Amino acid sequence: MILRLFKICLFLTSFLLMTGFVQVASFLGPAFTIASSGNVFKASAQLIIDNEFKKKTGRSSLNYFKEEVSKNNSQNDLNKDFEKMIKNRVATTHKKLNEQKNQTNFDKELKLLVEERIIVTHKKLKIKIKN
């Protein structure tokens, strides 16, 4: 009796696996779940969810999540490049503003020096300054 049951299971399994009627990979996850936890309900729920996911997206859940992770990685790389560009722009702008500030101080000092020279020159020449 056991030998006959074993032959029938072997025949059905070989029929399913050899004809390509069912994808082997789709049964590996639930089979592993049944073998490790013994929970048939959990394994069947996993199989149903994967099949529905494939119907909705056209891709297996593993491929879908792998593509999403790669998109996020490329987005992170883009964000890092953008952040680097912004930091360079801020540093360049900060440098230019400091140069302008120093130039303004130089202009103020030059203006004061010229005004003092004008005042001294006017005093020496005895010219009245009009305000």
VOKE-763773 format. One record per residue (C-alpha): chain; residue in three letters; x, z negated, y negated; residue number from 1. Coordinates in pm, 1 decimal. Each point is the difference from the previous one (the first is absolute). Layout:
ATOM mol type        X        Z        Y seq
ATOM   A  ALA        X        Z        Y NUM
...
***
This chain:
ATOM mol type        X        Z        Y seq
ATOM   A  MET      0.0      0.0      0.0   1
ATOM   A  ILE    275.9    -92.5   -244.4   2
ATOM   A  LEU    195.5    309.5     94.4   3
ATOM   A  ARG   -304.3    221.0    -62.7   4
ATOM   A  LEU    -60.4   -162.3   -344.5   5
ATOM   A  PHE    366.8     48.6    -83.4   6
ATOM   A  LYS    -19.7    371.2     93.6   7
ATOM   A  ILE   -310.2     51.8   -215.1   8
ATOM   A  CYS    162.5   -173.6   -300.2   9
ATOM   A  LEU    317.1    200.5     50.9  10
ATOM   A  PHE   -196.8    324.9     20.1  11
ATOM   A  LEU   -202.4    -74.4   -315.8  12
ATOM   A  THR    307.2   -113.7   -191.2  13
ATOM   A  SER    198.6    307.9     99.7  14
ATOM   A  PHE   -295.9    222.1    -92.8  15
ATOM   A  LEU    -22.4   -153.6   -345.4  16
ATOM   A  LEU    373.5      1.3    -64.3  17
ATOM   A  MET     87.9    340.7    147.3  18
ATOM   A  THR   -276.4    209.1   -153.6  19
ATOM   A  GLY     57.3   -109.5   -358.2  20
ATOM   A  PHE   -363.8   -103.5    -15.2  21
ATOM   A  VAL     93.2   -329.5   -159.7  22
ATOM   A  GLN    304.0    -72.5   -209.8  23
ATOM   A  VAL    227.2   -246.3    171.5  24
ATOM   A  ALA    118.7   -154.9   -323.0  25
ATOM   A  SER   -351.1   -101.1    -96.5  26
ATOM   A  PHE    -22.3   -216.0    312.4  27
ATOM   A  LEU    341.1   -159.5    -25.5  28
ATOM   A  GLY    -94.1   -246.0   -274.0  29
ATOM   A  PRO   -318.7   -128.6    163.4  30
ATOM   A  ALA    169.2     -5.7    342.0  31
ATOM   A  PHE    277.2   -214.0   -142.0  32
ATOM   A  THR   -259.5   -228.4   -161.7  33
ATOM   A  ILE   -183.2    -44.1    330.8  34
ATOM   A  ALA    325.7    -63.0    185.9  35
ATOM   A  SER    133.6   -254.2   -249.8  36
ATOM   A  SER   -313.7   -192.5    -95.8  37
ATOM   A  GLY   -247.9     92.8    270.9  38
ATOM   A  ASN   -262.8     50.4   -269.9  39
ATOM   A  VAL   -196.3    315.0     84.2  40
ATOM   A  PHE   -228.2    -39.6   -302.5  41
ATOM   A  LYS    295.6     -2.0   -238.6  42
ATOM   A  ALA    152.3    306.3    165.9  43
ATOM   A  SER   -324.4    197.8     -6.8  44
ATOM   A  ALA    -55.6    -94.5   -365.5  45
ATOM   A  GLN    350.8    121.7    -78.2  46
ATOM   A  LEU    -66.6    331.7    177.0  47
ATOM   A  ILE   -332.4     50.6   -179.7  48
ATOM   A  ILE    146.4    -80.7   -338.3  49
ATOM   A  ASP    292.2    239.6     54.8  50
ATOM   A  ASN   -237.9    279.1    103.8  51
ATOM   A  GLU   -222.4    -54.3   -303.8  52
ATOM   A  PHE    304.8     -9.9   -224.6  53
ATOM   A  LYS    115.9    331.9    144.0  54
ATOM   A  LYS   -345.6    153.0    -54.9  55
ATOM   A  LYS     -9.9   -112.8   -363.9  56
ATOM   A  THR    356.1     83.6   -102.5  57
ATOM   A  GLY    101.0    263.2    253.6  58
ATOM   A  ARG    317.2   -195.8     74.5  59
ATOM   A  SER     85.6   -287.0    225.9  60
ATOM   A  SER     20.3   -339.6   -161.3  61
ATOM   A  LEU    374.7    -23.3     60.3  62
ATOM   A  ASN     68.9    336.9   -168.2  63
ATOM   A  TYR   -231.2    -85.9   -288.0  64
ATOM   A  PHE    169.4   -331.6    -71.8  65
ATOM   A  LYS    345.7    155.3     39.5  66
ATOM   A  GLU    -88.0    264.8   -260.6  67
ATOM   A  GLU   -140.5   -263.2   -235.7  68
ATOM   A  VAL    316.6   -208.2     31.2  69
ATOM   A  SER    217.1    304.1    -71.2  70
ATOM   A  LYS   -218.0     83.0   -304.6  71
ATOM   A  ASN     41.9   -356.9   -125.4  72
ATOM   A  ASN    375.8     21.2     53.8  73
ATOM   A  SER     20.6    324.0   -196.4  74
ATOM   A  GLN   -218.8   -157.4   -269.5  75
ATOM   A  ASN    233.4   -301.3     -9.2  76
ATOM   A  ASP    299.2    234.4    -36.3  77
ATOM   A  LEU   -178.5    177.4   -283.8  78
ATOM   A  ASN    -76.1   -336.8   -163.3  79
ATOM   A  LYS    366.1   -103.3     33.6  80
ATOM   A  ASP    114.2    327.0   -160.4  81
ATOM   A  PHE   -254.3    -45.3   -279.6  82
ATOM   A  GLU    109.6   -361.7    -52.1  83
ATOM   A  LYS    365.7    107.7    -15.0  84
ATOM   A  MET    -83.5    271.5   -254.3  85
ATOM   A  ILE   -195.4   -247.2   -216.8  86
ATOM   A  LYS    284.8   -253.3     10.4  87
ATOM   A  ASN    247.2    269.8   -107.7  88
ATOM   A  ARG   -229.7    106.6   -284.4  89
ATOM   A  VAL    -45.7   -359.9   -116.0  90
ATOM   A  ALA    376.3    -61.2      8.5  91
ATOM   A  THR     67.4    320.3   -197.6  92
ATOM   A  THR   -268.2    -84.1   -256.0  93
ATOM   A  HIS    130.5   -355.8    -32.9  94
ATOM   A  LYS    350.8    133.2    -58.7  95
ATOM   A  LYS   -122.8    243.4   -266.1  96
ATOM   A  LEU   -200.6   -271.2   -175.4  97
ATOM   A  ASN    304.1   -227.6    -10.1  98
ATOM   A  GLU    205.3    284.8   -145.9  99
ATOM   A  GLN   -267.0     59.6   -263.4 100
ATOM   A  LYS    -13.7   -370.3    -77.7 101
ATOM   A  ASN    376.4     -7.6    -46.3 102
ATOM   A  GLN    -22.6    314.6   -212.1 103
ATOM   A  THR   -270.0   -164.7   -215.4 104
ATOM   A  ASN    217.8   -307.1    -51.2 105
ATOM   A  PHE    287.2    226.8    -94.2 106
ATOM   A  ASP   -223.9    183.6   -248.0 107
ATOM   A  LYS   -116.5   -329.7   -151.1 108
ATOM   A  GLU    356.0   -123.4    -33.8 109
ATOM   A  LEU    105.6    330.0   -155.9 110
ATOM   A  LYS   -294.6    -12.5   -241.0 111
ATOM   A  LEU     86.7   -357.4   -105.8 112
ATOM   A  LEU    364.2     95.2    -44.8 113
ATOM   A  VAL    -93.9    300.4   -213.7 114
ATOM   A  GLU   -240.0   -211.0   -208.2 115
ATOM   A  GLU    271.1   -262.2    -56.8 116
ATOM   A  ARG    244.4    272.7   -106.0 117
ATOM   A  ILE   -256.7    142.9   -237.4 118
ATOM   A  ILE    -60.3   -342.4   -153.1 119
ATOM   A  VAL    375.1    -62.8    -36.9 120
ATOM   A  THR     48.5    345.8   -149.6 121
ATOM   A  HIS   -285.7    -53.0   -244.1 122
ATOM   A  LYS    144.8   -331.1   -107.6 123
ATOM   A  LYS    340.2    151.8    -54.3 124
ATOM   A  LEU   -147.0    285.0   -199.6 125
ATOM   A  LYS   -244.3   -237.3   -171.6 126
ATOM   A  ILE   -305.1    205.0     91.5 127
ATOM   A  LYS   -335.8   -166.3     25.6 128
ATOM   A  ILE   -180.9     43.5    332.5 129
ATOM   A  LYS   -362.1    106.9    -17.1 130
ATOM   A  ASN   -223.7   -155.7    264.2 131
***
